[in-house]
């Protein structure tokens, strides 16, 4: 089963929108029009911004590599304690002063550092935000694998990249889950755990898990989301289900936090092995977009069979087709998941269609404070009086 990609402009007449797009393209392709727009005061600002936006698309890879170099050379760490001189930073990073100055100039242009008098530097607005989040810095370093897979995007699109770096990194994509060892899963589970803290907060701020009695977290990794949920809802019984090697890491985390009496970690393949029954809340945190449509439908139908009557299913992940999040979902995640070997970013409306097809009811979207990190779709069983409330 394949669920349709969203239309580009669902609220506009298709024929009218096509005519508008055709006229717009003819005008913007005209060098005469471009020259005229840059001269007229009323359109000059728009022309300059558009020109800058196009250049940013061309230079985007360079920007990302400057950021990666800053993280790999621990520039943000070196500046975390206060200002540093150019020569001091060059020595700390193991670079020649001219190379350090080039990196610092680029980082300053991107808002990562701030250039002060006398060749001194401090953290910039963006750099400070990154320096305060170990998970973000770990994710930036991880992206060196993705950049290598994107070295030939046409080959990736044509399926000519047979063993991508990301498919090897996310070992559950290519291996039997029961055969994975602790060393196989250590890298990606730690990465997900570090980046999960911010996502967990967004979910728990948007949805009151405390009104439930028992939660089943599918693909819950080392248990980061459930550990956060445990703090918000001290009465909540918790079960985590993930591949055996990952579930063992979660079990140890539960034990270390003194949660053995109400938290259980079960290992298995959630597409094939029996799933725990009776939870009145089931969570899928950054799971659905990892899988193709047929696999998602298989999982949703299985969850419909084990959820408690009156229960709710919570899907939380970055979603496509919504304002600025469109660049994250439609561009970034779609290519990341293609390199990984499975999955795609979906709109909340498409996820809702899949939930209804799997037998859920009362589907609704819950907005979070930071939709770039994740959005929520909630579905229920035995909720006939609830009306669907989805945005595309």
C-alpha positions in Angstrom: 0.0 0.0 0.0 1.3 3.4 -0.9 0.0 6.7 0.6 0.1 9.7 -1.6 2.6 12.5 -1.3 0.8 15.8 -0.4 -0.1 18.3 -3.1 2.1 21.5 -3.3 -0.9 23.8 -2.7 -3.9 21.9 -1.5 -6.0 25.0 -0.9 -5.6 26.5 -4.4 -7.4 25.6 -7.6 -5.0 23.3 -9.5 -5.5 24.9 -12.9 -5.2 28.5 -11.4 -2.1 27.6 -9.4 -0.4 26.0 -12.5 -1.0 29.2 -14.5 0.5 31.2 -11.7 3.5 29.0 -11.5 4.0 29.2 -15.3 3.9 33.0 -15.3 6.2 33.2 -12.2 8.8 30.9 -13.8 8.8 32.9 -17.1 9.4 36.1 -15.3 12.0 34.8 -12.9 13.9 33.1 -15.7 14.2 36.4 -17.6 17.5 38.2 -17.1 15.8 41.4 -18.2 13.2 41.0 -15.4 15.9 40.2 -12.9 17.9 43.3 -13.8 14.8 45.5 -13.7 13.8 44.0 -10.3 17.2 44.8 -8.8 16.9 48.5 -9.9 13.3 49.3 -8.8 13.2 50.4 -5.1 10.0 48.5 -4.3 11.4 45.2 -5.5 15.2 45.7 -4.8 15.0 44.2 -1.3 13.2 41.1 -2.6 15.7 40.7 -5.4 18.6 40.9 -3.1 17.1 38.5 -0.6 16.3 36.0 -3.4 19.8 36.3 -4.7 21.2 35.6 -1.3 18.8 32.6 -0.8 20.0 31.1 -4.0 23.6 31.5 -3.0 23.0 30.0 0.4 21.6 26.9 -1.5 24.9 26.7 -3.4 27.1 27.3 -0.4 25.1 25.3 2.1 27.5 22.3 1.9 30.4 24.6 2.7 28.5 26.1 5.7 27.9 22.6 7.1 31.6 21.7 6.7 32.6 24.8 8.6 30.3 23.8 11.4 31.6 20.2 11.3 35.2 21.5 11.5 34.3 23.7 14.5 32.9 20.7 16.4 35.7 18.3 15.4 38.4 20.8 16.4 36.5 21.5 19.7 36.3 25.2 19.0 33.1 25.6 21.0 34.6 23.8 23.9 37.7 26.0 23.8 35.4 29.1 23.9 33.0 27.9 26.5 35.1 29.2 29.4 35.6 32.7 27.9 37.3 34.6 25.2 40.4 33.4 23.5 43.0 35.0 21.2 43.6 33.9 17.6 47.0 32.5 18.4 45.7 30.7 21.5 42.9 29.1 19.5 45.2 28.1 16.7 47.4 26.3 19.2 44.5 24.6 20.9 43.1 23.4 17.5 46.4 22.4 16.1 46.1 24.8 13.1 48.4 27.4 11.6 47.3 30.9 12.6 46.2 31.7 9.0 44.1 28.5 8.8 42.6 29.2 12.2 41.8 32.8 11.1 40.1 31.5 8.0 37.9 29.1 10.0 37.1 31.7 12.6 36.1 34.2 9.9 33.7 31.6 8.4 32.3 30.7 11.8 31.8 34.4 12.6 29.9 34.9 9.3 27.6 32.0 10.3 27.0 33.3 13.8 28.9 30.5 15.5 31.5 32.8 17.0 31.8 36.6 17.6 34.9 38.5 16.5 36.2 41.0 19.1 38.9 43.5 19.1 42.6 42.6 19.1 42.1 39.2 17.4 40.0 37.9 20.2 36.9 35.6 19.9 33.9 34.5 21.9 31.0 32.2 21.3 28.3 33.5 18.9 24.6 33.2 19.4 24.4 29.9 17.5 27.7 28.6 18.8 26.6 29.1 22.4 23.4 27.2 21.7 25.3 24.3 20.2 28.0 24.3 22.9 25.3 23.8 25.6 24.0 20.7 24.0 26.2 17.6 23.8 23.6 15.7 21.7 23.6 18.4 19.0 27.4 18.3 18.8 27.3 14.5 18.6 24.7 14.6 15.8 26.9 17.1 13.9 29.8 14.8 14.0 27.6 11.9 13.0 26.7 13.8 9.8 30.1 13.2 8.3 28.6 9.8 7.3 25.6 11.4 5.7 27.8 13.9 3.8 29.9 11.0 2.4 26.7 9.3 1.2 25.5 12.5 -0.4 28.8 13.0 -2.4 26.9 11.7 -5.5 23.2 12.5 -4.9 22.3 11.3 -8.4 23.8 7.9 -7.7 21.9 7.8 -4.4 18.6 8.6 -6.2 19.2 6.0 -8.8 19.8 3.3 -6.2 23.4 2.8 -7.3 24.9 3.2 -3.8 24.7 -0.4 -2.6 26.2 -0.1 0.9 25.8 3.4 2.2 27.5 4.6 5.4 24.2 5.3 7.1 22.7 1.9 6.3 25.8 0.3 7.9 25.6 2.7 10.9 21.9 2.0 11.6 22.6 -1.7 11.8 19.0 -2.7 12.5 18.2 -1.7 8.9 20.3 -4.5 7.4 20.7 -7.1 10.1 18.4 -9.6 11.9 17.6 -7.8 15.2 18.1 -10.9 17.2 21.7 -11.2 15.9 22.8 -7.7 16.9 25.3 -7.5 19.7 25.9 -4.8 22.2 28.8 -3.4 20.2 26.6 -3.4 17.1 24.0 -1.1 18.7 26.2 1.0 21.1 27.0 3.8 18.7 23.5 4.6 17.4 21.7 4.0 20.7 24.0 6.5 22.4 23.5 9.0 19.6 19.7 8.7 19.8 19.7 8.9 23.6 21.7 12.1 23.6 19.4 13.7 21.1 16.2 12.3 22.7 16.2 14.5 25.7 15.0 17.7 23.9 12.5 15.7 21.9 11.1 14.0 25.1 10.5 17.4 26.6 8.6 18.6 23.6 6.4 15.5 23.6 5.6 15.7 27.3 4.9 19.4 27.2 2.4 18.8 24.4 0.7 15.6 25.6 -0.3 14.7 29.2 0.9 11.1 29.6 -0.1 11.3 33.3 -3.7 10.6 32.4 -2.7 7.1 31.3 -1.9 4.1 33.5 0.4 2.0 31.3 2.6 3.0 28.4 4.3 0.8 25.8 7.2 2.6 24.1 8.0 0.8 20.8 11.6 1.2 19.6 12.4 3.1 22.8 16.2 2.7 22.7 18.0 3.1 26.0 14.8 4.4 27.6 15.4 8.1 27.5 11.7 9.0 26.7 10.3 6.7 29.4 12.8 8.0 32.0 11.5 11.5 31.3 7.9 10.3 31.4 8.5 8.6 34.7 9.4 12.0 36.2 6.2 13.6 34.9 3.9 10.7 35.9 5.2 8.8 39.0 2.3 6.3 38.8 2.8 5.3 35.2 3.7 1.6 34.5 6.2 1.5 31.6 7.2 -1.2 29.1 9.9 -0.7 26.5 10.2 -2.9 23.4 13.3 -2.8 21.2 15.8 -5.2 19.6 17.3 -7.4 22.4 20.7 -5.8 22.5 19.1 -2.3 22.9 16.5 -3.5 25.4 19.3 -4.8 27.6 20.8 -1.3 27.7 17.4 0.1 28.7 17.0 -2.5 31.4 20.3 -1.4 33.0 19.2 2.3 32.8 15.9 1.5 34.5 17.7 -0.5 37.2 20.2 2.4 37.8 17.3 4.8 38.3 15.5 2.5 40.7 12.6 1.9 38.4 12.6 -1.9 38.2 9.2 -2.1 40.1 7.4 -0.2 37.3 9.6 -0.3 34.2 10.3 -3.4 32.0 12.4 -3.7 28.9 11.6 -6.5 26.4 13.7 -7.5 23.5 12.4 -8.6 20.1 11.5 -7.6 16.5 8.4 -5.4 16.7 7.4 -6.5 13.2 7.4 -10.3 13.9 7.6 -11.1 17.7 4.6 -11.0 20.1 4.0 -7.5 21.5 3.0 -6.8 25.1 -0.7 -6.2 25.5 -2.8 -4.0 27.7 -1.1 -0.6 27.5 -3.5 2.3 27.3 -0.8 4.5 25.7 1.6 3.3 23.0 4.3 5.6 21.8 6.3 5.6 18.6 9.0 8.3 19.0 11.0 8.9 15.8 10.1 5.4 14.6 7.5 5.7 11.8 9.6 7.8 9.5 12.4 5.1 9.5 10.2 2.6 7.7 8.5 2.3 4.3 4.7 2.4 4.0 4.0 -1.3 4.0 6.1 -1.9 7.1 4.4 1.0 8.9 1.0 -0.4 8.1 2.0 -3.8 9.4 3.3 -2.2 12.6 0.2 0.0 13.1 -2.2 -3.0 12.6 -0.2 -5.0 15.2 -0.4 -2.2 17.7 -4.2 -1.9 17.1 -4.5 -5.5 18.2 -2.6 -5.1 21.5 -3.7 -1.6 22.7 -6.2 -1.5 25.6 -9.8 -0.4 24.8 -10.0 3.4 25.0 -6.3 3.7 24.6 -4.2 6.2 22.6 -1.4 5.8 20.1 1.2 8.7 20.1 3.4 9.2 17.0 6.2 11.8 17.5 8.7 12.8 14.9 9.6 15.6 12.5 6.9 15.8 9.8 6.8 17.0 6.3 4.9 19.8 4.6 4.5 22.3 7.4 6.0 25.8 7.2 9.7 25.8 8.0 9.5 22.2 9.0 9.0 21.4 5.3 12.7 21.9 4.7 13.5 19.5 7.5 11.0 16.8 6.6 10.7 17.1 2.8 14.4 17.9 2.0 16.6 16.8 4.9 14.9 13.7 6.3 13.8 12.3 3.0 17.3 12.2 1.8 18.7 11.1 5.1 16.3 8.2 5.2 17.0 7.3 1.5 20.7 7.1 2.4 19.7 5.0 5.4 17.9 2.6 3.2 14.3 2.9 4.3 11.5 5.3 5.3 10.4 8.7 4.4 9.1 11.9 6.0 5.3 12.1 6.0 2.8 14.9 6.7 0.5 14.6 9.7 -2.4 14.1 7.2 -0.7 11.1 5.6 0.1 9.6 9.0 -3.6 10.1 9.9 -4.7 8.2 6.8 -2.5 5.3 7.7 -3.8 5.3 11.2 -7.4 5.2 10.1 -6.6 2.4 7.6 -5.1 0.4 10.5 -8.3 0.7 12.5 -7.6 3.7 14.7 -10.1 6.5 15.3 -10.2 10.1 16.6 -7.0 11.1 14.9 -5.7 14.5 15.8 -2.5 16.5 15.5 -0.9 18.1 18.6 1.6 20.9 17.9 4.8 21.2 19.9 6.8 24.3 20.8 9.5 23.3 18.3 8.0 21.5 15.3 11.4 21.3 13.7 12.3 18.7 16.3 9.0 16.9 16.3 5.3 17.1 15.8 2.7 14.8 17.3 -0.2 12.8 15.9 -2.5 11.1 18.4 -5.0 8.3 17.5 -7.5 6.4 19.7 -9.5 3.2 19.8 -13.2 3.1 20.7 -13.3 6.9 20.1 -16.3 7.2 17.8 -17.3 10.5 19.1 -14.0 12.1 18.4 -13.7 14.1 15.1 -10.5 14.0 13.0 -8.6 17.2 13.3 -5.5 17.1 11.1 -3.6 19.7 9.1 -1.6 18.9 6.1 
